[in-house]
Amino acid sequence: MVWAVLLLLGIWAPASLAAEGKYSTIILKEFSLEGTAIQENPDTEAYAKSLPPEFSQMVEGYLESYKVSQKVVLEKAGKGEASSEGAVIVEGHFTKITAGSTAARWIVGLGAGASGVGAEWTVKDASTGKELGKYNKMQRTSSSVRGIHALESDARYLAKYVASTIAKLLK
């Protein structure tokens, strides 16, 4: 609690992990759909099944554009963790995938019927297994964008957010 107050006041900031040259590789595990609340809709269900590999590639692209580490390695979910000196492991799962309701967005407005893609993820030191950060985010679209297009937008913004949390932690 004290560190949070000091952080808000700008008196204390966590040490930069990448600045110390500690991590040169990011092992990005494919996010899992296990336990995900998926809207019962054939299009949403089909999109959800294709999302994990696409999402990993989006996160990888953002990480490379941020120039956070020398190397980003994509791994399938469920593979054993490779003990690697100078690496962090990012793994997570989707919590909710819903296309929302276009009718509610148009008729009610004010965020009603919003689509959304949510996830929880952790960043761990690959050699020690120590958790460096734990995050969660629900990305929503409440505009007139409909169906799968809204989900694609949500996933893209969520991938950017995931990459930015990793970049902030490691810079």
N, C-alpha and C positions, 0 to 999 in steps of 0.2 A: 504494500500500500504506500509506503514511504517513497519507494522508487518512482511510483506513478506520479506522485505530487512533484517530486524533483524533476521528472521528465517534462511534465506540463509547464513547470516554471523555467525550463531550459537550463537548469543547473547541472543535470546529469543526462548523459545519453549513452546507450549501450555501445560497446566497442564494435568497431567495424571488423567483421570477420574476413572479408576479402582483402581489405587494406593490409591486413597482417600477412597476406599471401598464403593463408591457411587452406583455401579451397580453390582448386583450378578446374574441377569437374562437377557437373550437376547430373545426377542420375534421376531422370524423370520417369517414374513408373506410371503406366496407363491407369487412369482413374477407373475405379470399379463401379458397377451398377448395382452391386449387392446391397439390398436394403433400401433402394431408391424408391420413393413414391412417384410413380409415373402415371400421368393422367390416362384414364381408360379411353383411348382413341387410337385407331389403327395407325394413323399418320404419326402421332406422337410416339407411340410404341416403336415404330420402325425407325424413327429418327433417333430415339434413345439408344437403340441397339448399335447404330452406326457412330454414335457420338464419341466414345472413349478414344479410339485412335485419332480421329480428327482433332479432338480437343488437345491431345498430347502434342500434335504437330503445331497447333496454334500457339500453345504455351512455348514450345521450343522456338518458334519463329520470333515471338516477342522477346524471349531471353537473349537470343542471338542479336536482335536489334539493340537491346540494352547493353550489350557487351559486358555481361556480368561475369562470365567465366571463359576459360579457354575452350572448354568442350561441354556439350550437352549430349547426353546419351539417353535414348528412349528405350524403355524396357516394358515388356508386357506385364500386366498385373499378375500377381501370384508367383512370379519367379523368385528364387532365393536372392537375398540381398548380397551383392558382391561387396566384400570388404575391400575398400579401396582407400588408400592414403590420399588425402587432399580432395576428397569428394563429399558431397552432400546427397542425400536421397530425399526426393520429394515424392510422397505417395498420398493418395486420397481417394475419396469416393463421392459420387453424386448423391445428394440428399433428396432433391425434388426436381422433377421435370414436368412442366405443364404448359400447354399452349394457351391456356386461359379461355376466355370467351369473347369473341369479337363483338357479339351483340351487347354484352355487358359494358364493353369499352365504349361503344357508340351511344347506347341509351343512357347508362348511368354515369359513365365517366369517372373522374376523381380516383383513378387507379383500380376501379372495379374491373374484373375480368382480365387482369394483367397476366401475361405469360411469365414464366420464370424458369431459370436453371440455377440450382443451388449445389454447393459442394463444401466439403470439409477436407482439409489437407494438413500434413505435417512436413516439416523439414528436419532431417536428422543427420548427424555426423555419421558417415558411412563406416568409419573405422571403430568408433566407440558405441554407436547406437544412441548417443545422447540426443534428446529432442531439443532442437534449437528454436523452433517456433511452431505454433499450432494456430490454424486459421479456419474461418468459415465465412461464407458469403452467399447470399441469395440475390442473383441479378434478375431484375424484372423489366419488362417492357409494357407500358400501359398506353402507348400511342395507338394509332390506327393500323399499325403493322399487324398482319394476321398470320395465324397458324405457324407453319414451319419457318417462315421468314422471321417471325418474332423470336422463335427458339434459336435460330441461327445467330441472330443479333445478340441475344442474351448470352449464348455460349461464347461468342467472340469477345464480348466485354468481360465475361467472367475469366476467360483465358488471359486477357490482358491484366486483370486484377491479380490473378494467381502469379503471373510473371513479375508484376511490380512488387508484390509482397516478398518474393524471393530476392529480387534485386535490392530492395531496401535492407533486407536482413544481411545480405552478403557484401554490400558496398560499404 
